[in-house]
Amino acid sequence: MAECSNGQSRRFGYAGSVAGDDAGAGTDAGRDCAPPQHALLAAIVRSSHDAIVSMTLDGVVTSWNRSAEELFGYPAAEMIGRHVGVLWPENRGTEQDAVIASVRVGKRVERYRTWRLRRDGTAIEVGITPSPITDDSGAVVGIAAVCRSVSERERAQARYRGLLEEAPDAIVGINANGVIVICNAATERTFGYRRDDLIGQPVELLVPEAARELHIRHRAEYMAHPQLRPLAGHSQLTARRADGTLFPVDISLSWVETDDGVLAAAAVRDVTERLEAEAERDRLKAQAERQRLEGRLQQAQRLESLGQLAGGVAHDFNNLLAVIVNYAAFVSEEIEMAAVADPDRWHSVARDMQQIQRATERGIGLTHQLLAFGRREVVRPRVLSLNAVVSDVKELLIRSIGEHVQLLTELSTGLWPVKADPGQIEQVLVNLAVNARDAMLGGGILTIGTRNMIVGNEAGLPAGRYVAIRVEDTGTGMPREVIGRAFEPFFTTKPKGEGTGLGLATVYGIVRQAGGDVQIASEPGVGTTFTVLLPATDEAPAELEAPVVVGIPSGGGETVLVVEDEPAIREVARRILRRGGYEVLMTESPLDALDVARAHDGRIHLLMTDVVMPKMLGKDVAERVRALRPDVKVIFMSGYARPVLASSGTLEPGVTLLEKPFSEAELLQTVRQVLDGC
């Protein structure tokens, strides 16, 4: 019996079976012959709070302690000699066979978690640590397993460890001394270190060398007063990989009290891709903005070139129109007198002259539009209220758009004043209203509104206060490609012969010349909104004087010196002035005018000079004549005076300009006003 007992001891390392108090404990002789250390070991196994089970290499149970009885519900007598597989769920057999096979060949198996079946059929989660049982020669003769039920706390900790491992950000746990005590799989991927190489190392290993000394101070300050710091996102931080490369990171910090003191957790996010994406987004945004600005610049350059062309054409064209309009007027007078004696003969001729005069008026209008589009027209700005301009032109707009279009106005109170030419603003409103009317052939609503706006650096405008005029229609709308060309001169979507293509181009030129901008918002089938922005002024609006209607004023024999290089214009001016009761001195060149000014015996009351002439400009002629005759008054005539008299678009103070083409009434009224000092 002693031999048997000792053999049992050699095979399993302790008394053959241990359970309850006595069950399967062996014979007294067995205990008497057992060495004292074996008895002690048996007592430890018997009293352990962990379930301890031993089995043969084939999985037959050879010992079963009290805790195993409590954990699995089987008494020792029922389990000893039975295969341990009775505890295995159906889906765990392969797993357990692999564990037994590993232990059988002496491999170390770490504690693992699995499920077991109790005697009543319920499943429990357990943690098992298997180990081999060897004999005196070291051969594996059995298997011992320590089992413990997995508590809710352990399951929670396991879940936390799982979450830690699954986290996309690198998470590093640091103790009060700055030593890394825990890290996750993302830390290995992010920094290129093995986990075992990081545990126990100072966290400064992950910090660029140049910043380590500063980092130590910041770390000590944080550990002294820890607090939650979320991902910054706005501060540029840098980390260091195992290969020495640096990369940008966002870092959040949290902390927890443990038995070993404060543990800080740093979540480190590699933001290289994010910063590259942001840089690419900024690059694309800058590229789009650059292309937008280049497009606007190209459009501005194209319009500037066309404006210069318009100015050059206008100078000569207006001279021609001045001749046509006035000679047509002279002929009409003769026809009217002849028609008194023979109406049948001259009635049709009078109608023909009316057609000539209408065509001339259209030519004058086109010339003005060209100059306005090209920002070459001389403007006479004054401080005004856009509400007043809208109210004044409302009746004209109603007549222009027809009965099938309803006109609504939405005028804001407290509107800031602007400085602009009221006639030009009226032209802007008329052009936009007519454009809207043509987009609502079946009827619709046209709304004109005003409001104050604070504008940033938008649409090429300086930041500041602006007043907006909104002209909105419910018409057909415009596709994107039409919007892009809407302000181009002579571009029109109307049938041939129904539009000049200068309406919106004129609007653009007038508004830009006034220091503002025009914006278009349109959608096919919905309608179009034009928004005109004009800079506000701090000046107070001027009081408007009621216009005085008078007939054509006549002269009182005053002497007028006319300087004009175009013979036809000279003759027109001579005839009109003499018919109006003035003495006329005619010269065709600036030098001749100076000679006349020196040689004329009587007084010269007025100098009328063309602005652009060969050898000398009109304003130089005026200065030299005034040097000879200081009391002479001056009227400038021009079809395109801006480059000389109004380089900024506005006439210089004290300058009177008679724009070509002028009528007889316009010339005589201007002369009378200047001579009378009005």
C-alpha positions in Angstrom: 0.0 0.0 0.0 2.9 2.3 0.8 4.4 1.5 -2.6 1.1 2.3 -4.2 0.8 5.5 -2.4 4.2 6.6 -3.3 3.7 5.7 -6.9 0.5 7.8 -7.0 2.5 10.6 -5.5 5.1 10.4 -8.2 2.6 10.3 -11.0 0.4 13.3 -10.0 2.6 15.3 -7.6 0.1 15.0 -4.7 -2.4 12.6 -3.1 -4.3 10.8 -5.8 -7.7 12.4 -5.2 -8.9 15.3 -3.1 -12.5 16.2 -2.5 -14.8 17.4 0.3 -13.4 16.3 3.6 -12.7 12.5 3.0 -14.3 11.5 -0.3 -11.6 9.7 -2.4 -8.9 10.8 0.0 -7.1 7.5 0.0 -6.4 5.0 2.9 -4.8 5.8 6.2 -1.8 3.8 5.2 -1.5 6.0 2.1 -1.5 9.0 4.2 0.9 7.5 6.7 3.4 6.7 4.0 3.0 10.1 2.2 5.9 12.5 2.8 4.9 15.6 4.8 5.2 18.0 1.8 2.7 15.9 -0.1 0.2 16.1 2.7 0.7 19.8 2.8 0.2 20.1 -0.9 -3.0 18.0 -0.6 -4.3 20.3 2.1 -3.6 23.4 0.0 -5.4 21.9 -3.0 -8.3 20.8 -0.8 -8.8 24.2 0.8 -8.2 26.4 -2.4 -10.9 28.8 -3.5 -10.1 27.8 -7.1 -11.4 24.7 -8.6 -8.4 22.4 -9.1 -8.7 19.3 -11.3 -6.2 16.8 -12.4 -6.6 14.3 -15.2 -4.7 11.7 -17.3 -3.3 12.6 -20.6 -6.5 11.1 -22.1 -8.6 13.6 -20.2 -9.9 11.2 -17.4 -10.4 13.0 -14.1 -8.1 11.8 -11.3 -8.7 14.5 -8.7 -11.5 16.9 -7.9 -11.4 19.4 -5.0 -14.2 20.9 -3.0 -14.2 24.2 -5.0 -14.6 22.1 -8.2 -17.7 20.5 -6.7 -19.1 24.0 -5.9 -18.2 25.4 -9.3 -19.5 22.6 -11.5 -22.1 21.0 -9.2 -20.6 17.5 -9.6 -19.4 15.6 -6.5 -15.9 14.2 -6.6 -17.2 10.6 -6.5 -19.2 11.2 -9.7 -16.4 12.9 -11.6 -13.2 10.9 -10.7 -12.7 8.3 -13.4 -15.0 10.1 -15.8 -13.8 12.0 -18.9 -13.6 15.8 -18.4 -15.4 16.3 -21.8 -18.7 16.1 -19.9 -18.1 19.7 -18.9 -17.5 20.8 -22.5 -20.2 22.6 -24.5 -20.6 21.1 -28.0 -18.8 23.9 -29.7 -15.8 23.8 -27.4 -14.5 20.3 -28.1 -12.0 21.2 -30.7 -10.6 24.0 -28.6 -10.1 21.7 -25.6 -8.5 18.9 -27.6 -6.0 21.5 -28.8 -5.3 22.6 -25.3 -4.8 19.1 -24.0 -2.5 18.3 -27.0 -0.3 21.3 -26.3 0.0 20.5 -22.6 0.7 16.8 -23.4 3.9 17.8 -25.3 5.0 20.2 -22.5 4.0 23.5 -24.2 3.1 26.4 -21.9 -0.5 27.5 -22.2 -1.5 30.9 -20.8 -4.7 31.4 -18.8 -7.6 31.4 -21.2 -11.3 32.1 -20.9 -13.9 29.6 -22.1 -17.3 28.2 -21.2 -18.2 25.0 -19.2 -21.4 23.2 -18.4 -22.5 22.7 -14.9 -24.3 19.5 -13.7 -27.7 21.2 -14.0 -26.9 22.1 -17.7 -26.3 25.8 -17.2 -23.2 27.3 -18.9 -20.7 29.4 -17.0 -17.7 31.4 -18.2 -14.5 30.3 -16.5 -10.8 31.2 -16.7 -8.6 28.1 -16.9 -4.8 27.8 -16.3 -3.6 24.4 -17.5 -0.2 22.9 -16.6 1.5 19.6 -17.1 2.1 17.0 -14.3 5.5 15.4 -14.6 7.2 12.5 -12.9 10.6 12.4 -11.3 12.2 12.1 -14.7 10.4 15.1 -16.1 8.1 13.2 -18.3 4.5 14.5 -18.7 2.2 12.0 -17.0 -0.9 14.1 -16.5 -2.6 17.5 -16.6 -3.7 19.9 -13.9 -6.1 22.7 -14.4 -6.9 25.6 -12.1 -10.4 27.0 -12.9 -12.1 30.2 -11.7 -15.4 31.6 -12.5 -15.1 34.8 -14.5 -16.8 37.6 -12.5 -18.7 40.6 -13.9 -15.7 42.8 -13.0 -13.4 40.5 -15.0 -15.8 40.5 -17.9 -15.9 44.3 -17.8 -12.2 44.5 -17.6 -11.9 42.1 -20.5 -14.3 44.3 -22.5 -12.3 47.4 -21.7 -9.2 45.6 -22.8 -11.0 44.6 -26.0 -12.1 48.2 -26.5 -8.5 49.4 -25.8 -7.2 47.0 -28.4 -9.8 47.9 -31.0 -9.4 51.7 -30.5 -8.1 53.3 -33.8 -6.0 55.8 -31.8 -2.7 54.9 -30.1 -3.4 54.8 -26.3 -0.5 55.0 -23.9 -0.8 54.7 -20.1 1.8 56.5 -18.1 2.6 56.5 -14.4 3.6 59.4 -12.2 7.2 59.0 -13.2 6.4 59.2 -16.9 7.0 55.5 -17.5 4.8 53.6 -20.0 2.9 50.9 -18.2 0.3 50.0 -20.8 -0.3 50.5 -24.5 -2.6 49.1 -27.2 -2.1 47.6 -30.7 -2.6 51.0 -32.4 0.4 52.2 -30.5 2.5 49.6 -32.2 1.1 50.5 -35.6 1.4 54.2 -35.1 4.9 54.4 -33.6 6.6 51.2 -35.0 7.6 49.8 -31.6 6.8 46.4 -30.3 4.7 46.6 -27.2 7.3 44.8 -25.0 9.8 47.4 -26.2 7.6 50.3 -24.9 6.5 49.0 -21.6 8.8 50.3 -18.9 10.3 53.0 -21.1 9.9 56.8 -20.4 7.2 58.3 -22.6 9.7 60.8 -23.9 10.8 58.0 -26.2 7.8 59.0 -28.4 8.6 62.7 -28.3 11.0 64.5 -30.7 14.5 64.9 -29.1 14.3 68.7 -29.4 11.1 68.8 -27.3 11.9 66.2 -24.7 13.2 68.5 -22.0 10.1 70.8 -22.3 7.9 67.7 -22.4 9.3 66.5 -19.1 8.3 69.8 -17.4 4.8 69.8 -18.9 4.3 66.1 -17.9 5.3 66.9 -14.3 2.9 69.8 -14.2 0.0 67.7 -15.6 0.6 64.8 -13.2 0.6 67.3 -10.3 -2.8 68.7 -11.4 -4.4 66.2 -13.9 -7.5 67.1 -15.8 -9.3 66.1 -18.9 -7.9 67.6 -22.1 -9.8 66.6 -25.3 -8.2 66.4 -28.7 -7.0 69.9 -29.5 -7.4 69.9 -33.2 -6.0 73.4 -33.4 -2.5 73.1 -32.0 0.3 71.5 -34.0 2.0 68.7 -32.0 4.7 66.4 -33.2 5.5 62.8 -32.3 8.5 60.5 -33.1 8.4 57.0 -34.6 10.8 54.2 -33.9 12.7 54.9 -37.1 13.2 58.6 -36.0 10.7 60.1 -38.4 8.4 62.9 -37.1 4.7 63.2 -37.8 1.9 65.5 -36.7 -0.5 64.4 -34.0 -3.5 65.4 -31.9 -3.3 64.3 -28.3 -6.0 64.0 -25.7 -5.3 63.4 -22.0 -7.3 61.7 -19.2 -6.4 60.3 -15.8 -7.4 57.7 -13.2 -6.5 57.1 -9.6 -5.1 53.6 -9.0 -3.5 51.8 -6.0 -0.2 52.7 -7.5 -1.0 56.4 -7.8 -2.2 58.6 -10.7 -2.2 56.9 -14.1 -2.4 59.2 -17.2 -3.8 58.0 -20.5 -2.7 59.7 -23.7 -4.8 59.1 -26.8 -2.5 59.9 -29.8 -4.0 60.4 -33.3 -1.8 60.6 -36.4 -3.2 63.5 -38.4 -0.9 63.3 -41.3 -3.7 62.3 -43.7 -6.1 64.9 -42.3 -3.5 67.7 -42.7 -2.7 66.5 -46.2 -6.5 66.5 -47.0 -6.9 70.0 -45.5 -3.9 71.2 -47.4 -5.3 69.7 -50.6 -8.7 71.3 -49.9 -7.1 74.6 -49.3 -5.1 74.3 -52.5 -8.2 73.4 -54.5 -10.1 76.3 -52.8 -7.2 78.7 -53.6 -7.1 77.4 -57.1 -10.8 77.9 -57.6 -10.6 81.4 -56.1 -7.6 82.1 -58.4 -9.5 80.9 -61.4 -12.5 83.0 -60.4 -10.3 86.1 -60.0 -8.5 85.4 -63.2 -11.9 85.0 -65.0 -13.1 88.3 -63.5 -9.7 89.9 -64.5 -10.0 88.6 -68.1 -13.6 89.8 -68.3 -12.5 93.2 -66.9 -9.6 93.4 -69.4 -11.9 92.4 -72.2 -14.5 95.0 -71.2 -11.7 97.6 -70.8 -10.5 96.9 -74.3 -14.0 97.2 -75.6 -14.5 100.3 -73.6 -11.5 101.9 -75.1 -12.8 101.0 -78.6 -16.2 102.4 -77.6 -14.6 105.7 -76.6 -12.6 106.0 -79.8 -15.7 105.2 -81.9 -17.9 107.6 -79.9 -15.7 110.6 -80.5 -16.0 110.4 -84.3 -19.5 109.0 -84.2 -20.9 111.8 -82.0 -19.4 114.4 -84.4 -21.2 112.7 -87.3 -24.4 112.5 -85.2 -24.1 116.2 -84.3 -24.0 117.1 -87.9 -26.9 114.8 -88.8 -29.2 115.8 -86.0 -28.8 119.5 -86.6 -28.8 119.6 -90.3 -31.9 117.3 -90.2 -33.5 120.0 -87.9 -32.6 122.7 -90.3 -34.1 120.8 -93.2 -37.2 120.0 -91.2 -37.7 123.7 -90.6 -37.5 124.5 -94.3 -39.9 121.6 -95.1 -42.4 122.9 -92.5 -42.4 126.4 -94.0 -42.7 124.9 -97.5 -45.6 122.7 -96.4 -47.6 125.7 -95.5 -47.8 126.7 -99.2 -47.9 123.2 -100.7 -48.8 120.6 -98.1 -49.5 117.8 -100.6 -46.0 117.9 -102.0 -44.1 118.2 -98.7 -46.1 116.1 -96.4 -44.4 112.8 -97.4 -41.0 114.5 -97.2 -41.7 115.6 -93.7 -42.5 112.0 -92.7 -39.2 110.9 -94.3 -37.3 113.5 -92.2 -39.0 112.2 -89.1 -37.6 108.7 -89.8 -34.1 110.2 -90.2 -34.5 112.0 -86.9 -35.7 108.8 -85.1 -32.8 106.9 -86.5 -30.5 109.6 -85.3 -32.0 109.4 -81.8 -31.4 105.7 -81.8 -27.8 106.2 -82.8 -27.4 108.8 -80.0 -28.8 106.3 -77.5 -26.5 103.5 -78.7 -23.5 105.8 -78.4 -24.5 106.7 -74.8 -24.9 103.0 -74.0 -21.5 102.2 -75.5 -19.8 104.9 -73.4 -21.7 103.8 -70.3 -20.8 100.2 -70.8 -17.1 101.1 -71.3 -17.2 103.4 -68.3 -16.2 106.3 -70.6 -19.2 108.5 -70.1 -18.8 111.7 -68.1 -21.0 111.4 -65.0 -22.4 114.1 -62.8 -22.8 112.4 -59.4 -24.5 113.9 -56.4 -25.7 112.5 -53.1 -29.1 110.9 -53.4 -31.5 108.4 -51.9 -32.0 105.3 -54.0 -35.6 105.1 -52.6 -36.2 108.5 -54.1 -34.8 107.4 -57.5 -37.0 104.3 -57.5 -40.1 106.3 -56.6 -39.3 108.9 -59.3 -38.8 106.3 -62.1 -41.7 104.0 -61.0 -44.3 105.5 -63.4 -41.8 105.3 -66.3 -41.1 101.6 -65.4 -44.8 100.8 -65.3 -45.2 102.2 -68.8 -42.1 100.3 -70.0 -43.0 96.8 -68.7 -46.6 96.8 -69.8 -49.9 95.8 -68.1 -49.1 92.1 -68.2 -46.3 92.5 -65.6 -47.1 93.6 -62.0 -44.6 96.0 -60.4 -44.0 95.8 -56.7 -41.6 97.9 -54.6 -40.1 97.0 -51.2 -38.1 100.0 -50.0 -36.3 99.8 -46.7 -36.5 102.7 -44.3 -33.4 104.4 -43.0 -31.6 103.8 -46.3 -28.0 105.1 -46.4 -27.4 107.8 -49.1 -25.1 107.0 -52.1 -23.2 109.3 -54.5 -24.1 108.6 -58.1 -25.5 110.1 -61.2 -29.3 109.9 -60.8 -29.9 109.8 -64.6 -27.6 106.8 -64.8 -29.2 105.0 -61.9 -32.6 105.5 -63.6 -31.1 104.0 -66.8 -29.9 101.0 -64.8 -33.4 100.5 -63.4 -35.1 100.9 -66.8 -32.6 98.4 -68.5 -33.1 95.8 -65.8 -36.9 96.2 -65.8 -37.0 95.9 -69.6 -34.8 92.8 -69.4 -37.2 91.3 -66.8 -40.2 92.2 -69.0 -38.7 90.3 -71.9 -38.3 87.2 -69.7 -42.0 87.3 -68.6 -43.8 87.4 -72.0 -46.7 85.6 -70.4 -46.9 87.9 -67.5 -45.4 87.9 -64.0 -44.2 89.9 -61.1 -41.3 92.4 -61.1 -40.1 93.3 -57.6 -37.7 96.2 -56.9 -36.3 96.4 -53.3 -33.7 98.3 -51.5 -31.7 97.6 -48.3 -28.5 98.4 -46.4 -25.7 95.9 -46.5 -22.3 95.4 -44.8 -20.0 93.8 -47.3 -16.8 92.0 -46.6 -14.1 91.5 -49.3 -16.6 90.0 -51.7 -16.9 90.2 -55.5 -13.8 92.4 -55.7 -15.4 95.2 -53.7 -13.7 96.9 -50.7 -15.2 96.0 -47.4 -17.7 98.6 -46.1 -21.3 99.9 -46.2 -23.3 99.4 -49.3 -26.8 100.0 -50.5 -28.4 97.2 -52.5 -31.0 97.5 -55.2 -32.7 94.1 -55.8 -34.5 93.6 -59.1 -36.3 90.3 -59.1 -38.5 88.7 -61.8 -40.6 85.5 -62.0 -39.5 84.9 -65.6 -37.8 82.1 -67.5 -34.5 82.4 -65.8 -31.0 81.9 -67.3 -28.8 78.8 -67.5 -25.2 79.0 -66.1 -23.6 79.6 -69.5 -25.8 82.6 -70.2 -25.2 84.1 -66.8 -21.4 83.9 -67.5 -21.9 86.1 -70.6 -24.8 88.3 -69.5 -22.7 91.5 -69.3 -20.8 91.0 -72.5 -21.6 93.8 -75.0 -23.7 92.7 -78.0 -24.5 89.3 -76.4 -28.2 88.6 -76.5 -30.5 85.6 -76.4 -33.2 87.5 -78.2 -34.1 86.9 -81.9 -32.1 88.8 -84.4 -33.4 92.4 -84.6 -35.1 92.4 -81.2 -32.2 93.4 -79.0 -28.8 95.2 -79.2 -27.1 93.2 -76.5 -26.1 96.4 -74.7 -28.8 96.7 -72.0 -27.0 94.6 -69.3 -23.6 95.7 -70.5 -24.6 99.3 -69.9 -25.9 98.4 -66.4 -22.5 96.8 -65.6 -20.5 99.7 -66.9 -22.6 102.3 -65.0 -22.5 100.4 -61.7 -18.8 99.7 -61.9 -18.0 103.3 -62.7 -20.0 104.2 -59.6 -17.7 102.0 -57.5 -20.2 99.2 -57.1 -20.9 95.7 -58.5 -23.7 93.7 -60.0 -24.5 90.1 -59.0 -26.8 87.7 -60.8 -28.8 84.8 -59.2 -30.9 82.8 -61.7 -32.4 79.4 -62.2 -34.2 78.3 -65.4 -38.0 78.2 -64.9 -37.8 80.1 -61.6 -36.7 83.6 -62.4 -33.7 86.0 -62.1 -32.5 88.4 -59.4 -30.1 91.2 -60.1 -28.5 92.8 -57.1 -26.8 96.1 -57.6 -24.4 97.2 -54.8 -23.5 100.9 -54.5 -21.1 102.3 -51.8 -22.8 104.3 -49.2 -21.6 107.8 -48.4 -21.6 109.9 -45.2 -22.6 113.0 -47.1 -26.2 114.3 -46.7 -28.5 114.1 -49.8 -28.9 117.4 -51.7 -32.3 119.1 -52.0 -33.7 118.8 -55.5 -34.8 122.0 -57.2 -38.0 121.8 -59.3 -37.1 122.1 -63.0 -38.1 125.3 -64.7 -39.6 124.9 -68.1 -38.6 127.8 -70.4 -38.4 128.3 -74.2 -35.2 128.6 -76.2 -33.3 131.6 -74.8 -32.0 134.2 -77.2 -28.7 136.2 -77.0 -28.2 139.8 -76.6 -25.5 140.3 -79.1 -22.7 138.8 -77.0 -19.6 137.6 -78.8 -18.8 134.0 -78.9 -15.4 132.6 -80.1 -15.8 129.0 -81.5 -12.8 126.7 -81.9 -13.7 123.5 -83.7 -11.6 121.5 -86.2 -14.6 119.7 -87.8 -15.9 122.0 -90.6 -19.5 120.7 -90.4 -19.7 121.2 -86.6 -18.3 124.7 -87.0 -21.0 125.5 -89.5 -23.7 124.0 -87.3 -22.5 126.1 -84.3 -22.3 129.3 -86.4 -25.8 129.0 -87.7 -27.4 128.1 -84.3 -25.5 131.0 -82.5 -26.3 133.6 -85.1 -30.0 132.5 -85.2 -29.9 132.8 -81.4 -28.8 136.4 -81.5 -25.0 136.1 -80.9 -21.9 137.5 -82.7 -19.7 134.6 -83.8 -15.9 134.4 -84.3 -15.1 131.0 -86.0 -11.6 129.4 -86.0 -10.6 125.9 -87.0 -7.4 125.5 -85.0 -6.2 126.4 -81.5 -3.4 128.7 -82.8 -5.9 130.7 -84.9 -8.1 131.1 -81.8 -5.2 132.6 -79.9 -4.5 135.0 -82.7 -8.2 136.0 -82.8 -8.1 136.5 -79.0 -5.2 138.8 -79.3 -6.4 140.8 -82.3 -10.1 141.2 -81.7 -10.9 144.8 -80.7 -14.1 144.2 -78.9 -15.0 142.0 -75.9 -15.1 138.3 -76.2 -17.8 137.1 -73.8 -17.6 133.3 -74.3 -15.1 130.7 -75.6 -16.6 127.5 -77.0 -13.9 125.0 -77.8 -13.7 121.4 -78.8 -11.9 119.2 -76.2 -9.8 117.0 -78.5 -8.0 118.8 -81.4 -4.7 118.5 -83.2 -1.7 120.3 -81.8 -3.5 121.5 -78.6 -6.2 120.3 -76.3 -9.3 122.4 -75.6 -8.4 123.0 -71.9 -5.0 124.4 -72.9 -6.7 126.7 -75.4 -9.0 127.9 -72.6 -6.0 128.5 -70.2 -4.1 130.6 -72.8 -7.2 132.6 -73.9 -8.0 133.3 -70.3 -4.5 134.6 -69.8 -5.2 137.1 -72.6 -8.8 137.8 -71.5 -9.4 136.9 -67.9 -13.1 137.7 -68.0 -13.9 135.2 -70.8 -16.2 132.3 -69.9 -15.7 128.8 -71.3 -17.9 126.0 -72.7 -16.2 122.7 -73.7 -17.7 120.6 -76.5 -16.9 116.9 -77.0 -18.3 113.6 -78.0 -15.8 111.9 -75.6 -14.4 114.2 -73.0 -13.5 111.9 -70.2 -9.7 111.4 -70.9 -9.2 115.2 -70.8 -11.8 116.8 -68.6 -12.9 113.8 -66.4 -10.1 111.3 -66.0 -11.9 109.8 -62.9 -15.2 109.9 -64.7 -16.4 113.1 -63.0 -16.1 116.6 -64.3 -13.6 118.9 -62.6 -15.3 121.6 -60.5 -16.3 124.7 -62.5 -16.1 123.0 -65.9 -19.1 123.2 -68.2 -19.4 120.5 -70.9 -21.8 120.4 -73.8 -21.8 116.8 -75.0 -22.1 116.0 -78.7 -24.4 115.5 -80.4 -26.3 118.5 -79.1 -29.4 120.1 -80.4 -30.1 123.8 -81.0 -32.1 124.1 -77.8 -29.3 122.4 -75.7 -26.6 124.6 -77.2 -28.5 127.9 -76.7 -29.6 127.0 -73.2 -26.1 126.1 -72.1 -24.7 129.3 -73.6 -27.3 131.4 -71.8 -26.7 129.6 -68.5 -22.9 130.2 -68.6 -23.2 133.8 -69.7 -25.8 134.5 -66.9 -23.6 132.7 -64.4 -26.3 130.1 -63.6 
